[in-house]
Amino acid sequence: MKNEPVVIIGSGGHAKVVIELIRAEGKFQIAGCTGLTGEGFVLGDVPILGTDSVLRSVLAGGVRKAFVAIGDNHLRVELLGHATEIGFEPINAISPSAVISPSAALGKGIAIMAGAVINASAYIGDGAIINTNVSVDHDCFLSNGAHICPGSALAGNVRVGIESFLGTGTCVVPGVHIGNRAIIGAGSVVVRDIPDDVTAIGAPARIVSKTRM
């Protein structure tokens, strides 16, 4: 149904971008957001309907679509699962200026920002964020909850693990595998595989710490 209402779960900076993406697409109308305070407005005119505790009543009121607009990768995936479990249908928020290959496969709850390019046979997992001017080349596989920050470039056959974070301007050479929950610092150049649960920075990127013990 054209212009069906959608609730945005979250009301911070990422939610602002998502609201504008959805408005630019013109497929849905924004019913409102949930937030930590449960009151106020986002972008001046989108009401905060309450905390996440109101989601069931929002669903009962006829809003069937939802988008989880939370920057934290783990929390975003968790809330996406919760929203789906209680009965919402997650939508994708895709900029009209993004270029997506017809052979690419997209999951649910994905944000794809302006200027992003996703090439042939790439896969983008549930709850992923493909930020502004990101290039994802052929046959890349981005797992659930990954966030590729603005200006990053992934060459062909790159794999990015669950809930991993690639900072602004990250470059990844062909065929590299980045593990689950890895953090890659801004401006890094990844030339070899990165294991799970580490932070790597630099050019070439080197592991500097473990993110889980």
C-alpha positions as CSV (number, residue, x, y, z in Angstrom):
1,M,0.0,0.0,0.0
2,K,1.5,3.3,-1.1
3,N,2.2,5.7,1.8
4,E,1.5,3.1,4.5
5,P,2.6,4.3,7.9
6,V,6.0,3.3,9.4
7,V,7.3,3.7,12.9
8,I,10.9,4.6,13.4
9,I,12.6,2.9,16.4
10,G,15.1,5.5,17.6
11,S,15.2,9.3,17.6
12,G,18.9,10.3,17.4
13,G,21.1,11.4,14.5
14,H,20.8,8.1,12.6
15,A,17.0,8.4,12.8
16,K,17.1,11.8,11.2
17,V,18.9,10.5,8.2
18,V,16.6,7.5,7.9
19,I,13.5,9.8,8.1
20,E,14.8,11.8,5.2
21,L,15.7,8.6,3.2
22,I,12.1,7.3,3.7
23,R,10.6,10.7,2.7
24,A,12.8,10.9,-0.4
25,E,11.7,7.4,-1.5
26,G,8.0,8.4,-1.1
27,K,6.8,4.9,-0.3
28,F,5.8,5.4,3.3
29,Q,4.6,8.0,5.7
30,I,6.3,8.5,9.1
31,A,3.9,7.8,11.9
32,G,6.5,8.8,14.5
33,C,9.6,7.7,16.4
34,T,10.3,6.0,19.7
35,G,12.9,7.5,21.9
36,L,14.6,7.4,25.3
37,T,12.6,10.3,26.7
38,G,9.3,9.4,25.2
39,E,8.5,13.0,24.2
40,G,9.4,15.8,21.8
41,F,10.0,15.8,18.0
42,V,12.6,14.8,15.5
43,L,13.5,17.1,12.7
44,G,10.9,19.5,14.1
45,D,7.8,17.7,12.9
46,V,8.1,13.9,13.6
47,P,6.6,13.2,17.0
48,I,8.2,10.9,19.5
49,L,5.4,8.5,20.4
50,G,7.0,7.2,23.6
51,T,9.7,4.8,24.6
52,D,10.0,1.4,23.0
53,S,7.4,0.2,25.4
54,V,4.7,1.7,23.2
55,L,5.5,-0.5,20.2
56,R,2.8,-3.0,20.8
57,S,0.2,-0.3,21.1
58,V,1.5,1.3,17.9
59,L,1.2,-2.0,16.2
60,A,-2.3,-2.5,17.5
61,G,-3.2,0.9,16.2
62,G,-2.6,-0.2,12.7
63,V,1.1,0.7,12.0
64,R,2.5,-2.5,10.6
65,K,5.9,-1.3,9.2
66,A,8.9,-0.4,11.3
67,F,12.5,0.7,10.8
68,V,15.2,0.4,13.5
69,A,17.3,3.5,13.3
70,I,19.8,2.9,16.1
71,G,23.6,3.5,15.5
72,D,24.8,0.8,17.9
73,N,25.3,-2.4,15.8
74,H,24.4,-5.0,18.4
75,L,21.4,-3.0,19.8
76,R,20.1,-2.4,16.3
77,V,20.1,-6.1,15.4
78,E,18.5,-7.0,18.8
79,L,15.7,-4.4,18.3
80,L,15.2,-5.6,14.7
81,G,14.6,-9.1,16.0
82,H,12.3,-7.8,18.7
83,A,10.2,-5.7,16.3
84,T,9.8,-8.6,13.9
85,E,8.9,-11.0,16.8
86,I,6.0,-8.8,18.0
87,G,4.6,-8.5,14.5
88,F,6.2,-5.6,12.6
89,E,7.4,-5.9,9.0
90,P,10.8,-4.2,8.8
91,I,11.4,-2.0,5.7
92,N,14.5,-0.9,4.0
93,A,15.4,2.8,3.7
94,I,17.3,3.4,0.5
95,S,18.3,6.7,-1.0
96,P,17.0,7.4,-4.5
97,S,20.6,8.4,-5.4
98,A,22.1,5.0,-4.4
99,V,23.0,2.6,-7.2
100,I,22.2,-1.0,-6.5
101,S,22.9,-3.8,-9.0
102,P,19.8,-5.9,-10.0
103,S,21.8,-9.0,-9.0
104,A,22.5,-7.7,-5.5
105,A,20.5,-9.3,-2.6
106,L,19.3,-7.2,0.3
107,G,18.0,-8.4,3.7
108,K,15.6,-6.4,5.8
109,G,15.9,-3.3,7.9
110,I,18.8,-2.0,5.8
111,A,19.8,1.7,5.4
112,I,21.6,2.6,2.2
113,M,22.6,6.3,2.1
114,A,23.0,8.8,-0.8
115,G,25.8,8.1,-3.2
116,A,26.3,4.4,-2.2
117,V,27.1,1.9,-5.0
118,I,26.4,-1.8,-4.5
119,N,27.7,-3.9,-7.4
120,A,26.9,-7.3,-8.9
121,S,26.0,-10.3,-6.7
122,A,26.8,-8.4,-3.5
123,Y,24.8,-9.4,-0.4
124,I,23.7,-7.0,2.3
125,G,22.5,-8.6,5.6
126,D,19.7,-7.6,7.9
127,G,20.1,-4.4,9.8
128,A,23.2,-3.3,7.9
129,I,24.1,0.4,7.3
130,I,25.7,1.3,4.0
131,N,26.6,4.9,4.6
132,T,27.1,7.9,2.4
133,N,29.3,7.4,-0.7
134,V,30.2,3.8,0.2
135,S,31.3,1.5,-2.6
136,V,30.6,-2.3,-2.2
137,D,32.0,-4.2,-5.2
138,H,31.0,-7.5,-6.8
139,D,30.4,-10.6,-4.7
140,C,30.9,-8.9,-1.3
141,F,29.0,-10.4,1.6
142,L,28.1,-8.1,4.5
143,S,26.6,-9.9,7.5
144,N,23.8,-8.8,9.7
145,G,24.3,-5.5,11.6
146,A,27.5,-4.4,9.8
147,H,28.0,-0.7,9.5
148,I,30.2,0.6,6.6
149,C,30.9,4.3,7.3
150,P,31.0,7.2,4.8
151,G,33.5,7.1,2.0
152,S,34.6,3.5,2.5
153,A,35.4,1.3,-0.4
154,L,35.2,-2.5,-0.4
155,A,36.8,-4.3,-3.4
156,G,35.4,-7.5,-4.8
157,N,34.8,-10.7,-2.7
158,V,35.2,-9.0,0.7
159,R,33.3,-10.5,3.6
160,V,32.4,-8.4,6.6
161,G,31.2,-10.2,9.8
162,I,28.2,-9.8,12.1
163,E,28.0,-6.4,13.7
164,S,31.4,-5.2,12.5
165,F,32.1,-1.5,12.1
166,L,34.3,-0.1,9.3
167,G,35.2,3.6,10.1
168,T,35.0,6.5,7.7
169,G,37.2,6.1,4.6
170,T,38.1,2.5,5.2
171,C,39.6,0.7,2.2
172,V,39.5,-3.1,1.9
173,V,41.4,-5.0,-0.8
174,P,39.9,-7.9,-2.8
175,G,39.1,-11.2,-1.0
176,V,39.7,-10.1,2.6
177,H,37.5,-11.5,5.4
178,I,36.8,-9.2,8.3
179,G,35.5,-11.1,11.4
180,N,32.4,-10.7,13.6
181,R,32.2,-7.6,15.8
182,A,35.5,-6.2,14.4
183,I,36.2,-2.5,14.6
184,I,38.3,-0.9,11.8
185,G,39.5,2.6,12.5
186,A,38.8,5.5,10.1
187,G,41.1,5.7,7.1
188,S,42.5,2.2,7.5
189,V,43.6,0.1,4.6
190,V,42.7,-3.6,5.2
191,V,45.1,-5.9,3.2
192,R,44.8,-9.1,5.2
193,D,42.1,-11.0,7.1
194,I,40.9,-9.6,10.4
195,P,39.7,-12.0,13.1
196,D,36.6,-11.7,15.3
197,D,36.4,-9.2,18.2
198,V,39.4,-7.0,17.6
199,T,40.1,-3.4,16.8
200,A,42.5,-2.7,13.8
201,I,43.7,0.6,12.6
202,G,46.3,2.0,10.2
203,A,47.6,1.5,6.6
204,P,48.0,-1.3,6.5
205,A,45.5,-2.1,9.3
206,R,47.0,-3.8,12.3
207,I,45.3,-5.2,15.3
208,V,45.7,-3.0,18.4
209,S,43.3,-4.5,20.9
210,K,40.7,-7.1,21.5
211,T,37.1,-5.8,21.9
212,R,36.0,-8.9,23.9
213,M,37.9,-11.0,26.5
